Amino acid sequence: RRSLFVSGFARGASGQELAEHFGTYGEVASVVVDKEKGVYAIVELQDAAGRERALAEPQHSLAGRRLRVRPR
């Protein structure tokens, strides 16, 4: 209930970059980037309200790339 599935970022983007981006919606508890291909990440926020704020945002981008953000 607090996690997001995120894809669309550049290969090699760090968990720290994702944490900084999603930190604007609430405190980030953890970021797990897929180690095999690095094409998706699971971002867990401290509370469900932060997740809802992130999902309410119509468009996310990181380093000029549009992110796809979905509930996990």
FENRA-V500237 format. One record per residue. N is the residue number from 1. RES is the residue in one small letter. PHI is phi in whole degrees, -180 to 180 (none if undefined). Layout:
BEGIN
N:RES:PHI  N:RES:PHI
END
This chain:
BEGIN
1:r:none  2:r:-117  3:s:-106  4:l:-122  5:f:-100  6:v:-124  7:s:-142  8:g:100  9:f:-80  10:a:-65  11:r:-59  12:g:93  13:a:-63  14:s:-90  15:g:-60  16:q:-64  17:e:-62  18:l:-67  19:a:-62  20:e:-64  21:h:-63  22:f:-78  23:g:-64  24:t:-73  25:y:-100  26:g:161  27:e:-67  28:v:-89  29:a:-82  30:s:-163  31:v:-133  32:v:-119  33:v:-96  34:d:-54  35:k:-77  36:e:-68  37:k:-116  38:g:67  39:v:-105  40:y:-147  41:a:-145  42:i:-109  43:v:-111  44:e:-108  45:l:-96  46:q:-64  47:d:-137  48:a:-65  49:a:-64  50:g:-63  51:r:-62  52:e:-65  53:r:-62  54:a:-66  55:l:-69  56:a:-74  57:e:-70  58:p:-69  59:q:-149  60:h:-115  61:s:-144  62:l:-139  63:a:54  64:g:80  65:r:-110  66:r:-78  67:l:-94  68:r:-102  69:v:-122  70:r:-134  71:p:-63  72:r:-94
END
